[in-house]
Amino acid sequence: MIFMVFMILWFLLDIDWVVDILLTCEVFSVEIQNLPQIYKLLLDPQTQDHTLSEVREICSLFPNPPIREIIDNGFIPLFIEFLQSPKVLIQYEAITSLSHLTSGSLELTSEIINMGIAPKILDLLIQTKDPDIIDQCITSFANIISQSIDFRDQVIDTDFIQILSEITQKFSKREKSKISNSFFKTIGNLLNWKDEMTEKLINYNIISILFKTFAKMQLKQELFKFYHKFLKEKFEIQKQAIFGISNLLEINNENLIQEMIKNQVVKGISKLLTINDIQTIQIGLFCWERILTQGLNIQNLIDIFEEEEAVSILEKLQNHENQDISNKANEIIENFF
C-alpha cells in the first residue's frame, strides 16, 4: 500500500522531492536502529554536540517520533543532565528534544515526567536568558499541561505561571515575538480543562498576565481570539477579559480596532453591558467609545454596532441608576448614532 502511494506521488509530484522523502525515511530508520550506538556517542564530549543535534532531529520526526525507543534506550536522564550544561547549544538541543517527546501519548509522557523533567525544565527557564531555550521550555510545559488535569495542577503548583510572567515582562518586543506561539499555547491548554481549578487560574490573574506580557508588542491575532473566547466564559473570567481589552484600547491603533472587530469583541462587550455590575458596564462603555472613536475610518463600523443592537442597549443604560453610566450612554448615542 505504501509503495502504491509513493508511486502515485512519483508521477504527480516532483521526482526529486519524492526521492528526498524516501532517502530521509531510510536515513532515520537506520538511525533509530542505531540508538544504542548513538547513546554512547553522546557520552563523548568530542562527538556530543553533533550527535545531540542528530538526536533532536530524530525526536522531531513527524508524525510519529520514536518516543518509546528513546525512553527504552535511556536518553531521558541524559537530556535532563544536558539541561544543566554550561553550553547554551547543549541546553537548546536537550530541551528541544524534550519538547518533542512530551507531545506523545499520555502513557509515554507520564513515564518521562516521572523521571523528574519538570523541575529541571523550570530551573532552566529561570536561569537561561536565551529566548529560543525559553520558548522550548514553555512549549514543553504546554505539552505537559495538555495531557491531563493532574499534570496541569502539578505545573500550576510549581509557580510556573508567575515565573513565566516575570520572565517575559522583561523581554523586548522581538523576544516576545519569538515566544508568542508557545505562550498562547500554554494559556490555552491551562484553560482547556473545566473544573474547580478555574478559580485558581482566576486568582492567578491569568488574563491580566497575558495582557501585560503581550499588549505592547506587535499585534497578534491569537490575543483577540483568546479575548473572544474569554468573553463567553463565566462572569469572573469575562470581567478580566474586558479589563484586558480596555487596557489594549489605551493604545491608539486602527489595526488593533480592526482585529477586535474581526474577532467579534464588539459582540462580546454588548452582552456584558446587560449585566448588573456597575464596574463592568463602565469598562464596557469605555471600550465601545474607544472603538468608535479610533475606528471612524473603518467601513461599516456603525453597522456592526447596530447589528448588536447597540442603540437599544445604550438607550436602556440612559436610565441606569448610576449617573456616570447614564451620562456616558447618552454621550455615545449623541456622538456616534
C-alpha positions as CSV (number, residue, x, y, z in Angstrom):
1,M,0.0,0.0,0.0
2,I,2.8,2.4,0.9
3,F,4.6,1.5,-2.3
4,M,1.5,2.4,-4.3
5,V,1.2,5.8,-2.5
6,F,4.8,6.7,-3.4
7,M,4.3,5.5,-7.0
8,I,1.4,7.9,-7.3
9,L,3.4,10.7,-5.7
10,W,6.2,9.9,-8.1
11,F,4.0,10.6,-11.1
12,L,2.0,13.5,-9.7
13,L,4.8,15.4,-8.0
14,D,8.4,16.4,-8.4
15,I,10.5,13.2,-8.7
16,D,13.4,14.7,-6.7
17,W,11.1,15.6,-3.9
18,V,9.8,12.0,-3.6
19,V,13.4,10.7,-3.7
20,D,14.3,13.1,-0.9
21,I,11.4,11.7,1.2
22,L,12.4,8.1,0.6
23,L,16.1,8.8,1.5
24,T,15.2,10.7,4.6
25,C,12.9,7.9,5.8
26,E,15.7,5.4,5.1
27,V,18.3,7.5,7.0
28,F,16.2,8.0,10.1
29,S,15.2,4.3,10.0
30,V,18.8,3.4,10.2
31,E,19.5,6.0,13.0
32,I,16.6,4.7,15.1
33,Q,18.1,1.2,14.8
34,N,21.4,2.6,15.9
35,L,20.2,4.4,19.1
36,P,22.4,2.3,21.4
37,Q,25.5,3.4,19.5
38,I,24.2,7.0,19.3
39,Y,23.8,6.9,23.1
40,K,27.4,6.1,23.5
41,L,28.5,9.0,21.2
42,L,26.5,11.4,23.5
43,L,28.8,10.4,26.4
44,D,31.9,11.5,24.5
45,P,32.5,15.3,24.7
46,Q,34.2,15.2,21.3
47,T,31.1,14.0,19.5
48,Q,28.4,15.2,21.9
49,D,27.3,18.4,20.1
50,H,26.8,17.0,16.6
51,T,25.3,13.8,18.0
52,L,22.8,15.6,20.2
53,S,21.7,17.6,17.2
54,E,21.0,14.4,15.3
55,V,19.1,13.0,18.2
56,R,17.0,16.2,18.3
57,E,16.1,15.6,14.7
58,I,15.1,12.0,15.4
59,C,12.9,13.2,18.3
60,S,11.1,15.7,15.9
61,L,10.1,13.1,13.4
62,F,6.6,13.8,12.2
63,P,4.0,12.5,12.9
64,N,5.4,9.6,15.0
65,P,8.7,10.3,16.8
66,P,10.2,7.2,18.3
67,I,9.4,8.2,21.9
68,R,9.3,4.6,23.2
69,E,12.7,3.8,21.7
70,I,14.2,7.0,23.1
71,I,12.9,6.1,26.6
72,D,14.0,2.5,26.4
73,N,17.5,3.4,25.3
74,G,18.0,5.7,28.4
75,F,18.1,9.1,26.7
76,I,15.8,10.9,29.1
77,P,18.2,11.0,32.0
78,L,20.9,12.3,29.6
79,F,18.6,15.0,28.4
80,I,18.0,16.1,32.0
81,E,21.7,16.2,32.6
82,F,22.3,18.2,29.5
83,L,19.7,20.8,30.6
84,Q,22.3,21.8,33.3
85,S,25.2,22.0,30.8
86,P,27.1,25.3,30.8
87,K,26.9,25.2,26.9
88,V,23.8,27.0,25.5
89,L,23.8,24.8,22.4
90,I,23.7,21.6,24.5
91,Q,20.9,23.1,26.6
92,Y,18.9,24.0,23.5
93,E,19.3,20.6,21.8
94,A,18.2,18.9,25.0
95,I,15.2,21.0,25.8
96,T,14.0,20.9,22.2
97,S,14.2,17.1,22.2
98,L,12.2,17.0,25.4
99,S,9.6,19.4,24.0
100,H,9.0,17.0,21.1
101,L,9.0,13.9,23.4
102,T,6.3,15.4,25.7
103,S,3.9,15.7,22.8
104,G,3.3,11.9,22.7
105,S,0.7,9.8,24.4
106,L,-0.4,10.2,28.0
107,E,1.3,7.0,28.9
108,L,4.7,7.9,27.4
109,T,4.6,11.5,28.8
110,S,3.8,10.1,32.2
111,E,6.9,8.0,32.0
112,I,9.0,11.0,31.0
113,I,7.6,13.2,33.8
114,N,8.2,10.5,36.4
115,M,11.9,10.7,35.6
116,G,11.8,14.3,37.0
117,I,12.0,16.5,34.0
118,A,9.5,19.2,35.2
119,P,11.7,20.7,38.0
120,K,14.7,20.7,35.8
121,I,12.9,22.4,32.9
122,L,11.7,25.0,35.4
123,D,15.2,25.6,36.7
124,L,16.4,26.1,33.1
125,L,13.5,28.5,32.4
126,I,14.5,30.6,35.4
127,Q,18.3,30.6,34.7
128,T,18.5,31.0,31.0
129,K,18.4,34.3,29.1
130,D,18.2,32.7,25.7
131,P,14.7,33.3,24.0
132,D,14.9,30.1,22.0
133,I,15.5,28.0,25.1
134,I,12.8,29.8,26.9
135,D,10.4,29.1,24.0
136,Q,11.2,25.4,24.2
137,C,10.8,25.3,28.0
138,I,7.3,26.9,27.6
139,T,6.4,24.5,24.8
140,S,7.4,21.6,27.0
141,F,5.2,22.8,29.8
142,A,2.3,23.5,27.3
143,N,2.6,19.9,26.1
144,I,2.6,18.5,29.7
145,I,-0.4,20.6,30.7
146,S,-2.4,19.4,27.7
147,Q,-2.1,15.7,28.8
148,S,-4.2,15.7,31.9
149,I,-5.7,17.7,34.7
150,D,-3.2,16.2,37.2
151,F,-0.3,17.3,35.1
152,R,-1.8,20.8,34.8
153,D,-2.2,21.0,38.5
154,Q,1.4,19.9,39.0
155,V,2.6,22.6,36.7
156,I,0.5,25.3,38.4
157,D,1.8,24.2,41.8
158,T,5.4,25.0,40.6
159,D,4.5,28.7,40.3
160,F,5.3,28.3,36.6
161,I,2.7,30.9,35.6
162,Q,4.1,33.6,37.9
163,I,7.7,32.8,36.8
164,L,6.7,32.9,33.2
165,S,5.1,36.3,33.7
166,E,8.1,37.7,35.5
167,I,10.5,36.5,32.8
168,T,8.5,37.6,29.8
169,Q,7.7,41.0,31.1
170,K,11.4,41.8,30.9
171,F,11.6,40.8,27.3
172,S,12.0,43.1,24.4
173,K,9.3,43.3,21.6
174,R,11.5,41.0,19.4
175,E,12.0,38.4,22.2
176,K,8.3,38.3,23.0
177,S,7.6,37.7,19.3
178,K,9.8,34.6,19.4
179,I,7.8,33.0,22.3
180,S,4.3,34.2,21.4
181,N,3.1,30.9,19.9
182,S,4.3,28.8,22.9
183,F,2.9,31.4,25.3
184,F,-0.6,31.4,23.8
185,K,-0.5,27.6,23.5
186,T,0.3,27.4,27.3
187,I,-2.5,29.7,28.2
188,G,-5.0,27.9,26.0
189,N,-4.0,24.5,27.5
190,L,-4.3,25.8,31.0
191,L,-7.8,27.0,30.4
192,N,-8.8,23.9,28.4
193,W,-9.8,21.9,31.5
194,K,-13.2,22.7,33.0
195,D,-13.1,22.0,36.7
196,E,-12.7,23.7,40.1
197,M,-9.1,24.7,39.3
198,T,-10.6,27.5,37.1
199,E,-11.0,29.6,40.3
200,K,-7.3,29.2,41.0
201,L,-6.5,30.3,37.5
202,I,-8.6,33.4,38.0
203,N,-6.7,34.1,41.2
204,Y,-3.5,34.0,39.2
205,N,-5.0,36.8,37.1
206,I,-4.0,34.7,34.1
207,I,-5.7,37.0,31.6
208,S,-4.0,40.1,33.1
209,I,-0.7,38.3,32.8
210,L,-1.5,37.6,29.1
211,F,-2.2,41.3,28.6
212,K,0.8,42.7,30.5
213,T,3.1,40.4,28.6
214,F,1.9,40.9,25.0
215,A,-0.2,44.0,24.8
216,K,2.7,46.3,23.7
217,M,4.2,44.0,21.2
218,Q,3.2,43.7,17.5
219,L,-0.4,42.8,17.3
220,K,-1.1,39.1,17.4
221,Q,-4.4,37.7,16.2
222,E,-4.2,35.0,18.8
223,L,-4.6,37.6,21.6
224,F,-8.0,38.6,20.3
225,K,-9.1,35.1,19.7
226,F,-8.4,34.4,23.4
227,Y,-10.3,37.5,24.5
228,H,-13.3,36.5,22.3
229,K,-13.2,33.0,24.0
230,F,-13.0,34.6,27.5
231,L,-16.0,36.8,26.8
232,K,-18.0,33.6,26.5
233,E,-16.8,32.2,29.9
234,K,-18.2,32.6,33.4
235,F,-18.5,36.2,34.7
236,E,-15.3,36.4,36.6
237,I,-13.3,35.5,33.5
238,Q,-15.4,37.8,31.4
239,K,-14.6,40.6,33.8
240,Q,-10.8,40.0,33.5
241,A,-11.2,39.8,29.7
242,I,-13.0,43.1,29.3
243,F,-10.4,44.8,31.7
244,G,-7.6,43.5,29.4
245,I,-9.4,44.8,26.3
246,S,-9.8,48.2,27.9
247,N,-6.1,48.4,28.6
248,L,-5.4,47.4,25.0
249,L,-7.6,50.3,23.8
250,E,-5.3,52.7,25.5
251,I,-3.1,52.1,22.5
252,N,-4.3,54.3,19.7
253,N,-4.1,52.0,16.7
254,E,-6.6,51.4,14.0
255,N,-5.2,48.0,13.2
256,L,-5.9,47.0,16.7
257,I,-9.6,48.0,16.3
258,Q,-9.8,46.0,13.1
259,E,-8.5,42.9,14.8
260,M,-11.0,43.4,17.6
261,I,-13.9,43.7,15.2
262,K,-12.7,40.7,13.2
263,N,-12.8,38.6,16.4
264,Q,-16.2,39.8,17.5
265,V,-15.1,41.8,20.5
266,V,-18.0,44.3,20.0
267,K,-20.5,41.4,20.3
268,G,-18.9,40.1,23.4
269,I,-19.0,43.5,25.1
270,S,-22.6,44.0,24.1
271,K,-23.6,41.1,26.3
272,L,-21.6,42.4,29.3
273,L,-23.4,45.7,29.1
274,T,-26.6,44.0,30.1
275,I,-25.1,42.5,33.3
276,N,-25.9,44.2,36.6
277,D,-22.4,45.1,37.6
278,I,-21.5,48.8,37.6
279,Q,-17.8,48.5,37.1
280,T,-18.2,46.0,34.2
281,I,-20.7,48.3,32.4
282,Q,-18.4,51.3,32.9
283,I,-15.5,49.5,31.4
284,G,-17.7,48.1,28.6
285,L,-18.9,51.6,27.7
286,F,-15.3,52.9,27.7
287,C,-14.4,50.1,25.3
288,W,-17.3,50.9,22.9
289,E,-16.4,54.6,22.9
290,R,-12.8,53.9,22.2
291,I,-13.6,51.5,19.4
292,L,-16.0,54.0,17.8
293,T,-13.5,56.9,18.2
294,Q,-10.5,55.1,16.9
295,G,-12.3,53.2,14.2
296,L,-14.0,56.1,12.5
297,N,-12.3,55.3,9.2
298,I,-13.3,51.6,9.3
299,Q,-16.0,50.8,6.7
300,N,-19.4,49.7,8.1
301,L,-18.3,50.2,11.7
302,I,-21.6,51.7,12.8
303,D,-23.5,48.9,11.0
304,I,-21.5,46.4,13.1
305,F,-22.6,48.1,16.3
306,E,-26.2,48.3,15.1
307,E,-26.2,44.6,14.3
308,E,-25.5,44.0,18.0
309,E,-28.5,46.3,18.9
310,A,-26.1,48.9,20.4
311,V,-28.6,51.7,20.3
312,S,-31.2,49.7,22.2
313,I,-28.6,48.7,24.8
314,L,-27.4,52.3,25.2
315,E,-30.9,53.7,25.5
316,K,-31.6,51.3,28.4
317,L,-28.4,52.4,30.0
318,Q,-29.5,56.0,29.7
319,N,-32.0,55.2,32.5
320,H,-29.4,53.5,34.7
321,E,-29.4,54.4,38.4
322,N,-25.7,55.2,38.2
323,Q,-25.4,58.7,36.8
324,D,-22.0,58.2,35.3
325,I,-23.3,55.2,33.3
326,S,-26.4,57.2,32.2
327,N,-24.3,60.2,31.1
328,K,-21.8,58.0,29.2
329,A,-24.5,56.1,27.4
330,N,-26.2,59.4,26.4
331,E,-22.9,60.8,25.2
332,I,-22.1,57.8,23.0
333,I,-25.6,58.0,21.3
334,E,-25.2,61.7,20.6
335,N,-21.7,61.4,19.2
336,F,-22.0,58.3,17.1
337,F,-25.6,57.3,16.5
